[in-house]
């Protein structure tokens, strides 16, 4: 059997050597037709660029097209298509809850509010939400009183919704000065007596008047920060004391700005509490803005890492750029400011992934110089400048062929293709060195003296051809393994690389050999290596340029190998490397983390590091989506919410659950005659209470979370619900060993709820699903690649 295989191997090698000998002679005899043929084939393959397309969507790059994620994403595009962009700034200090810190936050907020792009400020492009407190209209002015007056100390912050309607004395009103009132903690804290004040007034307002009020409420821009406690009023913020700041974050449960329930401690990071559990300090505070992208002028802002695609327009992108500039330039010695705009990940990762022109040019120049030194000799006759140029050009031609053919086959250009030029350069030019070295060896053989150039080129390629063929085929097959992956992006890259390396191989034994034949004719004729038109007669190269340092090194190394001590050292060193390799393979940690694509010194990497440290409970925000449901499904929502809330309480996978169902039950208990939710789990009762809930301060912020089969009208039964969602926040995870079980647990709970069309979704799921795929394919692909190498 062994003899048969050996004979078969000899037969194949002999036939290949004969083939390459004939091909070398042919190319040397007809260099120009071969060169023109290579150019023509490359040009024809470049027509594939007519079908060129790039792909950056994570769900179309790293997970199968038929995956649940992509099916769910298609559903979302039809029901909850995203049209907003979120911007976050984190202020970090030794203690953020100080008057000085508050004033700096106001300066940044004011500067951001003053950004004007295309004639639009934040107020013009922001996403808006209706205020939940119908009393937040025009303020009833009151006359200034003395500091000793009890009225000022009451912190009266109630507002008259009739104010401005019947102003019979405008002249007198203008003469009235306004006292700088402080925040009314009683009104927005848990201590508020629900039977008095505004709540009691609302119960006496007729339904038609109430509906007129809530349907005509002013809308406010969505922005969150501690500054909303003081309603963004400069005189209140600048005069706030530290005690008032601490009272605000400890006592307030409703937003004075919007009227919604609010937990201001969630905006703080690195919280310090006293023995009674009250907040006495914090290291950071988050400030956020949300902008809405209009339908007209929309473009798609690509995330260079293949993480997501964000809808945007030119105005929003320009506005975000200015926001980033303001945030990064506003840090002081006492307070550092980090920023994460919607465009940040795309900008930073694109700069990191897509090859930098300067770096690529520098890499090619270094390889160019190295190739000149290795291919020829450093004298004016034998320097191979133009041969080196032709070799580098062959790499570029191979890239054109690869991208052209892969485009014709329907494969997209992905962010990972950015490393293709370096990969092809490093692997492709290796064939040049082999061919030139075989030529050099052939020249030293006295048996070849007097042979014609075509014969000598045939002999050189006879020896080099088999070697470069074996190595090139190994590379091509190793990358071809990627064609069987489940990840479309990796499949596209591997197919393109395999085509590129195969093309470069064919160009090396044709295009490069043709130019090498012409270069040898130049040397034989005495043509100058830089200016071939100059002919050197009886040229004698400098002795230093004739030294072959490579042969000298190989000779010295050969002498070392004859030493027993050196052999032992080599064996020990080899087994040591093998041991480290095995140990490293066991410790391989498979993780697909988009943030690892960011430069370590980038402002976004800095933001993410600080955010993860100071807000460990604020991981990725996901949503639970459902299709149509009615009153018969309420018990399913109750079970689902209870299970998710239990995970939140035990800090298992989830950091927060913001469910409309929990608020609806709270509303029914506090504002209706129902003592249990089962009492309104009837068609007519549920439709009415659900409509009232969405027009109340309890549920108005959930209104965008529902899609109805008809118009939702105040004081009318809610139309049939065709889609819904509510928010959950994951904890921060360190890797797939944490987020994969978390995702599976949530999916299990959602599936077991039996709610129609229910699923959980967030864009990072694409990366998490990639982790699952990588975990399955890692060792399989390594094994297949090793099989290709052994064969």
Secondary structure as GFF3:
##gff-version 3
##sequence-region A 1 791
A	DSSP	alpha_helix	2	29	.	.	.	ID=ss1
A	DSSP	alpha_helix	31	45	.	.	.	ID=ss2
A	DSSP	three_ten_helix	46	51	.	.	.	ID=ss3
A	DSSP	alpha_helix	58	61	.	.	.	ID=ss4
A	DSSP	alpha_helix	68	79	.	.	.	ID=ss5
A	DSSP	beta_strand	84	93	.	.	.	ID=ss6
A	DSSP	alpha_helix	99	113	.	.	.	ID=ss7
A	DSSP	alpha_helix	122	125	.	.	.	ID=ss8
A	DSSP	beta_strand	128	130	.	.	.	ID=ss9
A	DSSP	alpha_helix	150	153	.	.	.	ID=ss10
A	DSSP	alpha_helix	170	174	.	.	.	ID=ss11
A	DSSP	alpha_helix	185	188	.	.	.	ID=ss12
A	DSSP	alpha_helix	197	204	.	.	.	ID=ss13
A	DSSP	alpha_helix	207	215	.	.	.	ID=ss14
A	DSSP	beta_strand	219	221	.	.	.	ID=ss15
A	DSSP	beta_strand	223	224	.	.	.	ID=ss16
A	DSSP	three_ten_helix	226	230	.	.	.	ID=ss17
A	DSSP	alpha_helix	234	238	.	.	.	ID=ss18
A	DSSP	alpha_helix	242	251	.	.	.	ID=ss19
A	DSSP	three_ten_helix	264	267	.	.	.	ID=ss20
A	DSSP	beta_strand	268	269	.	.	.	ID=ss21
A	DSSP	beta_strand	272	273	.	.	.	ID=ss22
A	DSSP	beta_strand	279	281	.	.	.	ID=ss23
A	DSSP	beta_strand	284	292	.	.	.	ID=ss24
A	DSSP	beta_strand	299	302	.	.	.	ID=ss25
A	DSSP	beta_strand	309	312	.	.	.	ID=ss26
A	DSSP	alpha_helix	314	329	.	.	.	ID=ss27
A	DSSP	beta_strand	335	340	.	.	.	ID=ss28
A	DSSP	alpha_helix	344	353	.	.	.	ID=ss29
A	DSSP	alpha_helix	357	375	.	.	.	ID=ss30
A	DSSP	alpha_helix	385	408	.	.	.	ID=ss31
A	DSSP	three_ten_helix	415	419	.	.	.	ID=ss32
A	DSSP	alpha_helix	420	428	.	.	.	ID=ss33
A	DSSP	alpha_helix	430	444	.	.	.	ID=ss34
A	DSSP	three_ten_helix	446	448	.	.	.	ID=ss35
A	DSSP	alpha_helix	453	480	.	.	.	ID=ss36
A	DSSP	three_ten_helix	481	484	.	.	.	ID=ss37
A	DSSP	alpha_helix	488	507	.	.	.	ID=ss38
A	DSSP	pi_helix	508	512	.	.	.	ID=ss39
A	DSSP	alpha_helix	513	525	.	.	.	ID=ss40
A	DSSP	alpha_helix	543	546	.	.	.	ID=ss41
A	DSSP	alpha_helix	549	561	.	.	.	ID=ss42
A	DSSP	alpha_helix	564	586	.	.	.	ID=ss43
A	DSSP	three_ten_helix	594	597	.	.	.	ID=ss44
A	DSSP	alpha_helix	603	614	.	.	.	ID=ss45
A	DSSP	beta_strand	621	626	.	.	.	ID=ss46
A	DSSP	three_ten_helix	631	633	.	.	.	ID=ss47
A	DSSP	alpha_helix	634	649	.	.	.	ID=ss48
A	DSSP	beta_strand	654	658	.	.	.	ID=ss49
A	DSSP	alpha_helix	660	671	.	.	.	ID=ss50
A	DSSP	three_ten_helix	677	680	.	.	.	ID=ss51
A	DSSP	alpha_helix	683	694	.	.	.	ID=ss52
A	DSSP	three_ten_helix	700	705	.	.	.	ID=ss53
A	DSSP	beta_strand	706	708	.	.	.	ID=ss54
A	DSSP	beta_strand	721	730	.	.	.	ID=ss55
A	DSSP	alpha_helix	736	752	.	.	.	ID=ss56
A	DSSP	beta_strand	759	761	.	.	.	ID=ss57
A	DSSP	alpha_helix	765	790	.	.	.	ID=ss58
###
